[in-house]
Amino acid sequence: MRPITILVAIASVAIVLQAAEAVTGGWQPIKNLKDKHVREIAEFAVITYDSGLGPRIEPLKLVSVDGGETQIVEGTNYKLLVTATPANESVAAGGDMYQAIVYESLSNVKKLVSFIPWD
């Protein structure tokens, strides 16, 4: 086999492996933040966070999804930047930003991994 053929074969394998890594395991930007499913994941994060607050803390309501990435694992991790405001305030008041990480299994079961204020 010619050396150039071997070099091309090795380079091709490296490109394929790099592309596979980007698809499985690496974080990829969400192209459409207005997608219905992305909005559902964000709503799930806010509602689940609210359910763990206890009675003396004002619950939040989702205002917008401002950024996000997905990671394909055995299911999908969603890392979303969301704006939320206290439920008793107007959406026009703006709100605060949070980073929510939600895992969705292959059977569509969702779990809130984290929900933290974002500066």
Buried (B, 14 or more C-beta within 10 A) or exposed (E): EEEEEEEEEEEEEEEEEEEEEEEEEEEEEBEEBEEEEBBEBBBBBBBBBBEEEEEEEEBBBBBBBBBBBBBBEEBBBBBBBBBBBBEEBEEEEEBBBBBBBBBBEEEEEBEBEEBEEBE
